[in-house]
């Protein structure tokens, strides 16, 4: 008989009939005979037994493939929970849920203002003005009547460290040609002026102290300080480009959130062609609330500001504020639907104003405005790129416009008795600029410009580079003596006579 050897040790196998577990090395006991089972009750027929596969002693150690059904379900549930949490946080942060009434009303005003038609979106400067960096507001004109012509540009650049007003005008008047220009720059410490009539000289006046020299003998100290404070305030206002971050906006915002709001019963309004139920809030602005707002604007109590206001407005600031306080309480009811305004009801003394936003392609497309038993209807429609809106009063259409968002063509007409006046414009808008150009003015269909007449005027605002400081020889007006002023006056006179001779002809 052939002897068998252990493949691992090389030792002869003395018990060939005995088997060992290959994983643990322990002997496998012989199987005990199975005792027959006595049936307790009739056995139901069984399905045929499939032939048994050959025994594989390693089969019990082969890893079984686990089902991924539970893992996938867990991942889906977890993902849904994360999305729900994110949506909840967004809704909470934006004030859709658990928001204070002031937040809901503010959001409704903002959402309604943003849900506008093509023309309103083209003319909306909030996005452009809200961008950081310098911006230029510019007017170009070309006017002619017979032989008299006038062309020029006026531009205001703000938002940088230097604010600048630039003007350039040329043309022909009464047979005399002229060409003048000038730049005024405002910084935090000074105001500067440059022009071709000054050659390469730059006039400078500091704002931090009263001027000396010859100018100091002619300037009142108090008035100069008032002017300096106004110019510094203007500089800070022009330097800021983000409206929402301005001190004035934040002051009004905080004051508004301090008002008391009362929830209104639901009321039905027509929106998008159907009657819907709308909730709302009511708040009142009292004389005390106005007093608090005035107190919050601290600069309104500044004596220098008060004096500057009185000189420009012709009445004292205190009298103006006192008149405002006597107006009485303002009561405003704001009804909201789908996050936007459905209606506004304003009451001031015995005067009531109601505005219903009836929607359409956008919430403000169709509106009804009622004032003192008089009703104004605003209706609109949109076909492709063309937007049309009209205003009717006492069953008569008094104003209508069409605007083509693609070409920029705008035509508006207005009725005044039997006379119809119209204006044709071209309005072009990009992400960084807005340009409005006057094309024609008409009366009863005929242009108001006769042969030889024209008036091409365009207005634009756009992002631009920061202003560079004027380059030239700086003349400090705060230290210039009398002789220096005389030399400067003669220089201006000689250059103006060459550039604008008709001016001296007219004044003799």
C-alpha positions in Angstrom: 0.0 0.0 0.0 1.3 3.4 -1.0 2.2 5.5 2.0 1.0 9.1 2.2 3.0 11.9 3.6 2.0 15.2 5.1 2.7 17.9 2.5 3.5 20.5 5.1 5.8 18.5 7.5 6.9 15.6 5.3 6.0 13.1 8.1 4.2 9.9 7.1 0.4 10.0 7.8 -0.4 7.2 10.3 -4.1 7.8 10.3 -5.1 8.2 6.8 -8.8 7.9 7.6 -8.8 10.7 10.1 -9.4 14.2 8.8 -8.3 17.5 10.2 -9.7 21.0 9.8 -7.2 22.8 7.4 -7.7 26.1 9.1 -7.5 25.2 12.8 -5.7 21.9 12.6 -8.2 20.2 14.9 -9.3 16.7 14.1 -12.8 16.4 12.5 -14.9 13.9 14.5 -16.7 11.1 12.5 -20.3 11.9 11.8 -22.8 10.2 14.0 -25.5 8.2 12.4 -28.8 10.1 12.1 -31.7 8.6 14.0 -34.9 8.3 12.0 -37.6 10.8 12.8 -41.0 9.5 13.7 -43.7 11.4 11.8 -46.2 13.1 14.0 -48.7 13.9 11.3 -49.0 13.3 7.6 -46.3 15.0 5.7 -47.2 17.2 2.9 -45.6 16.5 -0.5 -42.3 18.2 -0.8 -40.7 19.7 -3.9 -38.2 17.6 -5.6 -34.8 17.8 -4.0 -32.1 19.2 -6.2 -28.9 17.1 -6.6 -26.4 18.1 -3.9 -23.2 19.8 -5.1 -19.9 18.2 -4.2 -18.7 19.2 -0.8 -16.2 22.1 -0.8 -14.6 22.5 2.6 -13.4 26.0 1.7 -16.8 27.3 0.7 -17.7 28.4 4.2 -14.6 30.7 4.3 -15.4 32.5 1.0 -16.6 36.1 1.8 -20.3 36.5 0.9 -21.2 39.6 -1.2 -23.3 42.0 0.9 -26.3 43.8 -0.4 -25.8 47.6 -1.0 -29.5 48.3 -0.7 -29.2 49.6 2.9 -26.1 51.7 2.1 -27.9 53.4 -0.9 -31.0 54.0 1.2 -28.9 55.6 3.9 -27.0 57.8 1.5 -30.3 59.0 -0.1 -31.9 59.8 3.3 -28.7 61.6 4.4 -28.6 63.6 1.2 -32.3 64.6 1.6 -31.6 65.6 5.2 -28.6 67.8 4.2 -30.6 69.5 1.4 -33.5 70.1 3.7 -31.1 71.6 6.3 -29.6 73.9 3.7 -33.0 75.0 2.4 -34.1 75.7 6.0 -31.0 77.8 6.7 -31.5 79.8 3.5 -35.2 80.4 4.2 -34.4 81.4 7.8 -31.6 83.7 6.7 -33.7 85.4 4.0 -36.7 85.8 6.4 -39.1 83.5 4.6 -39.8 81.6 7.8 -39.6 82.7 11.4 -38.9 86.2 10.2 -39.9 89.4 11.9 -42.7 91.4 10.2 -40.3 94.1 9.4 -38.1 91.6 7.5 -41.1 90.2 5.6 -42.2 93.6 4.6 -38.7 94.7 3.6 -38.2 91.5 1.5 -41.6 92.0 -0.2 -40.6 95.6 -1.2 -37.3 94.4 -2.5 -38.7 91.4 -4.4 -41.4 93.6 -6.0 -38.8 96.2 -7.0 -36.7 93.5 -8.6 -39.6 91.9 -10.5 -39.8 94.5 -13.3 -40.2 94.8 -17.0 -37.6 95.4 -19.7 -37.6 99.2 -19.5 -37.4 99.3 -15.7 -34.5 96.8 -15.7 -32.7 98.9 -18.4 -33.0 102.0 -16.3 -32.2 100.3 -13.0 -28.8 101.6 -11.8 -28.6 99.8 -8.5 -26.5 97.0 -9.8 -24.2 99.3 -11.7 -23.8 101.8 -8.8 -23.4 99.0 -6.3 -20.2 97.8 -8.0 -16.9 98.9 -6.5 -14.6 101.2 -8.3 -15.0 104.5 -10.2 -18.0 105.3 -12.3 -18.6 108.0 -14.9 -21.9 109.8 -15.5 -21.6 111.6 -18.8 -23.8 113.9 -21.0 -22.9 114.5 -24.6 -24.8 117.0 -26.7 -24.9 118.4 -30.2 -27.3 121.2 -30.7 -27.7 123.3 -33.8 -30.0 126.0 -35.1 -29.1 127.6 -38.4 -25.5 128.7 -38.1 -25.3 128.5 -34.3 -23.9 125.2 -33.0 -23.1 123.9 -29.6 -21.3 120.6 -28.9 -19.8 119.3 -25.7 -19.4 116.9 -22.9 -20.1 117.1 -19.2 -18.8 114.2 -17.1 -18.8 113.4 -13.3 -16.5 110.6 -12.2 -16.9 109.3 -8.6 -16.1 106.3 -6.5 -12.3 106.6 -6.3 -9.9 108.5 -4.2 -10.4 111.6 -6.4 -13.9 112.9 -7.5 -13.8 114.9 -10.8 -16.2 117.1 -12.7 -15.1 117.6 -16.3 -16.7 119.9 -19.0 -15.7 120.6 -22.6 -17.8 122.9 -24.8 -17.2 124.1 -28.3 -19.2 125.5 -31.2 -20.1 128.7 -33.0 -22.2 131.5 -31.8 -23.1 134.6 -33.8 -20.2 133.8 -36.1 -17.7 133.4 -33.3 -16.1 130.0 -32.7 -15.1 129.0 -29.2 -13.6 126.1 -27.3 -13.3 125.9 -23.5 -12.7 123.2 -21.1 -12.1 122.6 -17.4 -11.7 120.0 -14.6 -12.6 120.3 -11.0 -11.2 117.7 -8.7 -12.2 117.1 -5.1 -10.0 115.2 -2.6 -10.4 114.8 1.1 -8.1 117.7 1.8 -8.5 120.1 -1.1 -10.3 121.3 -4.2 -8.3 121.7 -7.5 -9.1 123.3 -10.9 -7.4 122.9 -14.2 -8.1 124.2 -17.7 -6.5 125.0 -21.0 -7.1 128.7 -20.2 -4.6 128.4 -17.3 -2.0 126.9 -19.5 -0.2 124.4 -17.2 -1.3 125.9 -13.9 -3.4 124.0 -11.4 -5.3 126.1 -8.9 -5.5 124.5 -5.4 -7.5 125.5 -2.3 -7.0 123.5 0.9 -10.0 122.6 3.1 -8.3 122.0 6.4 -7.6 125.6 7.4 -8.7 129.1 6.5 -6.7 130.5 3.6 -4.1 133.2 4.1 -2.5 135.5 1.7 -4.6 137.9 -0.4 -7.6 135.5 -0.4 -7.6 135.4 3.4 -8.4 139.1 3.5 -11.6 138.6 1.5 -12.9 135.4 3.1 -15.1 135.1 6.2 -13.7 132.4 8.4 -17.1 131.0 9.5 -18.4 130.9 5.9 -15.3 129.2 4.7 -15.5 126.5 7.4 -19.1 125.9 6.5 -18.1 125.5 2.8 -15.2 123.2 3.7 -17.5 120.9 5.7 -20.1 120.7 2.9 -17.3 119.9 0.4 -15.9 117.2 2.7 -19.4 115.7 3.1 -19.9 115.7 -0.7 -16.5 114.0 -1.1 -17.4 111.2 1.3 -20.8 110.7 -0.4 -19.3 110.6 -3.9 -16.5 108.2 -2.8 -19.0 105.6 -1.6 -20.4 103.4 -4.4 -22.3 100.7 -2.5 -25.7 102.2 -1.6 -26.6 99.5 1.0 -23.4 100.2 3.0 -24.0 103.9 3.3 -24.6 105.4 6.7 -27.9 106.9 5.6 -29.3 103.6 4.4 -28.2 101.8 7.6 -29.8 104.5 9.7 -33.1 104.2 8.0 -32.9 100.4 8.0 -32.3 100.2 11.7 -35.1 102.8 12.4 -37.6 100.8 10.2 -36.9 97.6 12.2 -37.7 99.5 15.4 -41.3 100.3 14.3 -44.2 98.3 15.7 -46.0 95.9 13.3 -49.5 94.4 13.6 -50.7 91.4 11.6 -53.7 92.0 9.4 -56.6 89.6 8.6 -56.3 88.0 5.2 -57.9 89.9 2.2 -58.5 88.9 -1.4 -56.9 90.7 -4.3 -56.7 90.0 -8.0 -53.2 88.9 -9.0 -52.2 87.3 -12.4 -55.9 87.2 -13.4 -57.2 85.3 -10.4 -58.5 86.2 -6.9 -56.1 85.2 -4.1 -56.0 85.5 -0.4 -53.2 87.6 1.0 -51.9 88.2 4.5 -50.4 91.5 5.5 -49.0 93.8 8.2 -49.8 97.3 9.4 -47.4 99.8 10.9 -47.7 103.5 11.9 -45.0 106.2 11.7 -45.8 108.7 14.4 -44.4 112.1 15.2 -42.2 110.5 17.8 -40.9 108.0 15.2 -40.0 110.9 12.9 -38.3 112.6 15.9 -36.2 109.5 16.5 -35.2 109.3 12.8 -34.2 112.9 12.9 -32.1 112.3 16.0 -30.5 109.2 14.4 -29.3 111.5 11.6 -26.9 113.3 13.8 -25.5 115.6 11.1 -29.0 117.3 10.9 -28.3 118.9 14.3 -24.9 120.1 13.3 -24.9 124.0 13.4 -22.7 124.3 10.3 -25.0 122.0 8.4 -28.1 123.9 9.6 -26.6 127.2 8.4 -25.7 125.7 5.0 -29.2 124.3 4.6 -30.8 127.7 5.4 -28.6 129.5 2.9 -29.5 127.0 0.1 -33.1 126.3 0.9 -34.2 129.8 2.0 -35.7 128.5 5.3 -34.2 127.2 8.5 -33.8 123.4 9.0 -35.7 123.6 12.3 -38.7 125.1 10.6 -38.6 122.5 7.9 -38.5 119.7 10.4 -41.2 121.3 12.5 -43.5 121.4 9.5 -42.8 117.7 8.9 -43.8 116.8 12.4 -47.2 118.5 12.0 -48.2 116.3 9.1 -49.4 113.7 11.6 -49.2 109.9 11.7 -48.5 107.8 8.6 -50.4 104.5 8.6 -49.3 101.9 6.0 -50.9 98.5 5.3 -48.8 96.1 3.2 -50.4 92.9 1.8 -48.1 90.2 0.6 -48.6 87.3 -1.8 -45.9 84.9 -2.9 -43.2 87.0 -1.3 -44.1 90.2 -3.2 -46.5 93.1 -2.6 -50.1 92.5 -3.4 -51.4 95.9 -2.2 -50.4 99.0 -0.3 -52.8 101.2 1.6 -51.4 104.5 2.9 -53.3 106.9 5.1 -52.2 110.4 6.0 -54.7 112.4 7.9 -57.9 112.2 5.8 -56.1 111.3 2.6 -56.0 107.6 1.5 -53.9 106.1 -1.2 -54.3 102.5 -2.3 -52.1 100.7 -4.8 -53.0 97.2 -6.1 -50.3 95.2 -7.8 -52.3 93.0 -10.2 -49.3 91.3 -11.9 -49.0 89.7 -15.3 -45.6 89.0 -16.8 -44.2 90.7 -13.7 -45.9 92.0 -10.5 -46.0 95.7 -11.4 -47.1 95.2 -15.0 -50.8 95.9 -14.2 -51.7 98.2 -11.3 -54.6 100.2 -9.9 -54.0 103.4 -8.0 -56.8 105.0 -6.1 -56.4 108.5 -4.6 -59.3 110.5 -3.1 -62.0 108.6 -5.1 -60.0 109.0 -8.3 -58.6 105.9 -10.0 -55.7 105.5 -12.3 -55.2 102.2 -14.3 -51.8 101.1 -15.5 -51.9 98.2 -18.0 -49.2 96.4 -19.8 -48.3 93.6 -22.2 -45.3 91.9 -23.6 -44.9 90.5 -27.1 -41.4 89.1 -27.8 -38.9 91.8 -27.1 -41.5 94.6 -27.2 -43.0 95.9 -24.0 -46.1 98.2 -24.0 -47.6 100.0 -21.1 -50.3 102.7 -20.8 -51.9 104.9 -18.1 -55.6 105.7 -18.2 -57.5 108.2 -16.2 -61.3 108.6 -16.3 -61.6 106.1 -19.1 -59.1 108.1 -21.2 -55.6 106.9 -22.1 -53.3 109.8 -21.2 -49.8 108.1 -21.6 -48.4 105.2 -23.5 -45.0 103.8 -24.3 -43.4 100.9 -26.3 -39.9 99.7 -25.7 -38.0 97.2 -27.8 -35.4 95.6 -25.4 -33.4 94.2 -28.4 -33.0 97.4 -30.4 -33.3 99.9 -27.5 -36.0 101.9 -29.4 -38.4 103.7 -27.1 -41.4 105.8 -28.1 -43.7 107.5 -25.6 -46.8 109.6 -26.3 -48.9 111.8 -24.1 -52.3 113.4 -24.7 -53.0 117.0 -23.7 -56.5 117.8 -24.9 -56.4 117.6 -28.7 -52.6 117.7 -28.8 -50.4 114.6 -28.8 -46.8 115.0 -28.0 -44.3 112.2 -28.4 -40.6 111.6 -27.8 -38.3 109.0 -29.4 -35.3 107.7 -27.5 -32.7 105.0 -27.8 -31.9 103.2 -24.6 -29.0 100.9 -24.5 -28.0 98.9 -21.4 -25.0 96.6 -20.7 -23.7 95.2 -17.4 -21.3 98.2 -17.2 -23.1 101.1 -18.9 -26.4 102.8 -19.7 -26.8 105.2 -22.6 -30.0 107.2 -23.4 -30.1 109.2 -26.6 -32.8 111.6 -27.8 -33.8 110.8 -31.4 -36.7 113.1 -32.0 -39.5 115.2 -30.5 -42.9 115.3 -32.2 -46.2 117.2 -32.0 -49.2 115.6 -33.6 -46.9 113.4 -35.6 -44.6 116.1 -36.9 -41.0 116.8 -35.8 -40.5 120.0 -33.8 -37.1 120.4 -35.4 -37.2 122.5 -38.6 -34.6 122.3 -41.3 -31.2 123.3 -39.9 -32.2 122.4 -36.4 -31.1 119.4 -34.3 -30.7 118.4 -30.7 -28.8 115.2 -30.3 -28.4 114.6 -26.6 -27.2 111.4 -24.9 -26.8 110.5 -21.2 -24.7 107.6 -20.1 -23.2 106.1 -16.9 -20.5 103.5 -16.9 -17.7 101.9 -15.0 -14.3 103.5 -15.6 -10.7 103.8 -14.3 -9.9 105.8 -11.3 -9.2 109.5 -11.8 -5.6 110.6 -12.1 -4.5 113.7 -10.2 -4.2 116.9 -12.4 -0.7 117.3 -13.8 0.9 120.8 -13.8 2.3 123.6 -11.8 0.2 123.9 -8.6 -0.8 127.4 -7.5 -1.9 127.5 -3.8 -4.6 130.1 -3.6 -4.3 130.0 0.2 -0.8 131.5 0.1 -1.0 133.6 -3.1 -0.4 137.4 -2.6 -2.3 140.2 -4.4 0.3 140.5 -7.2 -0.1 136.8 -7.9 -3.8 137.1 -8.2 -3.4 140.0 -10.7 -1.1 137.9 -12.8 -3.6 135.0 -12.7 -6.5 137.3 -13.7 -4.6 138.7 -16.7 -3.8 135.1 -17.8 -7.4 134.1 -17.7 -8.6 137.2 -19.6 -6.1 136.8 -22.4 -6.8 133.1 -22.9 -10.6 133.5 -22.7 -10.5 136.3 -25.4 -8.8 133.9 -27.7 -11.0 130.8 -26.9 -14.3 132.6 -26.4 -14.3 135.9 -28.3 -18.1 136.1 -28.6 -18.4 136.3 -24.8 -16.4 139.6 -24.7 -18.3 140.8 -27.8 -21.6 140.3 -26.0 -20.5 141.9 -22.7 -18.7 144.7 -24.4 
